[in-house]
Amino acid sequence: HLKRKYTIIHQESPDERGIDCAILFDASRFTLIRSEMIPIALPENGK
């Protein structure tokens, strides 16, 4: 049993490989104000 109250923030990614983004944090030490995805445009050749 965990002694801390952990919370998870998870965002579905539009990545076709199914890669999502998440963070786990101690809710007693951190107050979430907001969460958002910030898109990053990568070059077509992957470099």
N, C-alpha and C positions, 0 to 999 in steps of 0.2 A: 504494500500500500504506500502510495506517495505521500510525503508529509507536506508537500506544497500544492497549491491550487493552480495547476497548469492549464493554459488555454491555448487553442490552436486557431490560427488564421490561415485559411486555405483559399486560393484563387485558381479557378480553372483557366488554363492557358489555351490560346487558340493554336498553339503549336501542334502540327499534324502528327508529331511523334508521341504526343500524350504527356509531355513534360509540364508539370504544374509547379506552382510556387507555394511554399508554406513556411510559417514560423511558429515555434512553440515558445511560450513565455509564461513566467510566474505572474499571475494576475494580482497577487498581493503586493508586488513590487513595481508593477508597470500598469499604467492606465492607457488603454487604447483610445485614441481620439478619432482616428479614421484609418482606413486601409484602401489602397487603390493600386491597380496595375498601371505601370508606365511602359508603353510599347517602345521597343527598340527595333529600328529597321536595320537588318543585316544585309550585306551585299549578297547577290544571287550566287556568287561562286564560293561563299562561305569563308572568305578571307577578310 
